[in-house]
């Protein structure tokens, strides 16, 4: 499912890397949806996404997963539900709760594709 609530701002022109192009910019995922929010090739100005790397922000771990067809990347988000434990309990990160507003998170990314 593609959530068009995600917003992408590209930083200028494509940068050629061999037979591929690199795009950089910022994104925010808007209102988070369970199982992640999609970023599309159209948003990135590409036809194919080979790799997508993004930073983490505000205690949230961002995990990009490129679709098998390479036409979108789903960004899943995780956080610590018990930050006061300071890691002592080894509590694993859990997925961000559905409908959490992440629109204030401006996250940098690098996309490589064609």
NORNORUR-V438840 format. One record per residue. N is the residue number from 1. SS is DSSP state (2 for helix, 1 for strand, 0 for the rest). OMEGA is omega in radians with two decimals (none if undefined). NEAR is the number of other ideal C-beta (glycine too) atoms within 10 Angstrom. Layout:
BEGIN
<<N,SS,OMEGA,NEAR> <N,SS,OMEGA,NEAR>>
END
This chain:
BEGIN
<<1,0,-3.12,9> <2,0,-3.14,15> <3,0,-3.09,16> <4,0,3.07,11> <5,0,3.10,15> <6,0,3.14,22> <7,1,-3.13,14> <8,1,3.02,17> <9,1,-3.12,10> <10,1,3.10,16> <11,0,3.04,12> <12,0,-2.98,8> <13,0,3.04,9> <14,0,3.05,17> <15,1,-3.11,13> <16,1,3.05,9> <17,1,-3.07,9> <18,0,3.12,5> <19,0,3.13,6> <20,1,3.09,15> <21,1,3.06,20> <22,1,3.03,14> <23,1,3.05,22> <24,1,3.12,14> <25,1,3.09,17> <26,1,3.12,16> <27,1,2.85,26> <28,1,-3.01,18> <29,0,3.13,26> <30,0,3.11,16> <31,1,-3.04,14> <32,0,3.07,25> <33,0,3.10,20> <34,0,-3.11,13> <35,0,2.99,12> <36,0,-3.12,22> <37,1,-3.07,25> <38,1,2.93,21> <39,1,-3.04,26> <40,1,3.06,16> <41,2,3.13,19> <42,2,3.12,13> <43,2,-3.10,21> <44,2,-3.10,24> <45,0,-3.13,15> <46,0,3.02,21> <47,0,-3.10,12> <48,0,3.04,15> <49,1,3.09,23> <50,1,-3.13,13> <51,1,3.10,14> <52,1,-3.11,21> <53,1,3.10,12> <54,1,-3.14,18> <55,0,2.99,12> <56,0,-3.05,14> <57,1,2.97,16> <58,0,3.14,10> <59,0,3.12,11> <60,1,3.07,18> <61,1,3.13,14> <62,1,-3.13,21> <63,1,3.11,14> <64,1,3.10,18> <65,1,-3.14,14> <66,1,3.13,19> <67,0,-3.14,13> <68,0,3.13,6> <69,0,3.12,9> <70,0,3.12,16> <71,0,3.09,17> <72,1,3.02,19> <73,1,3.08,25> <74,1,-3.14,19> <75,1,3.08,23> <76,1,-3.09,18> <77,1,-3.13,22> <78,1,3.08,16> <79,1,3.12,16> <80,0,-3.12,16> <81,0,-3.14,12> <82,0,-3.06,11> <83,2,-3.11,10> <84,2,-3.11,7> <85,2,3.11,11> <86,0,3.09,8> <87,0,-3.06,9> <88,0,-3.08,8> <89,0,-3.12,9> <90,0,3.12,6> <91,0,-3.14,12> <92,0,3.05,8> <93,0,3.09,14> <94,1,-3.14,11> <95,1,3.09,16> <96,0,-3.10,22> <97,0,3.08,11> <98,0,3.10,10> <99,0,3.04,9> <100,0,-3.13,16> <101,1,3.10,11> <102,0,-3.04,22> <103,0,3.10,14> <104,0,3.12,8> <105,0,3.08,20> <106,0,-2.97,14> <107,1,3.09,19> <108,1,3.13,13> <109,1,2.97,22> <110,1,3.08,15> <111,1,3.10,28> <112,1,-3.13,19> <113,1,3.14,22> <114,0,none,13>>
END
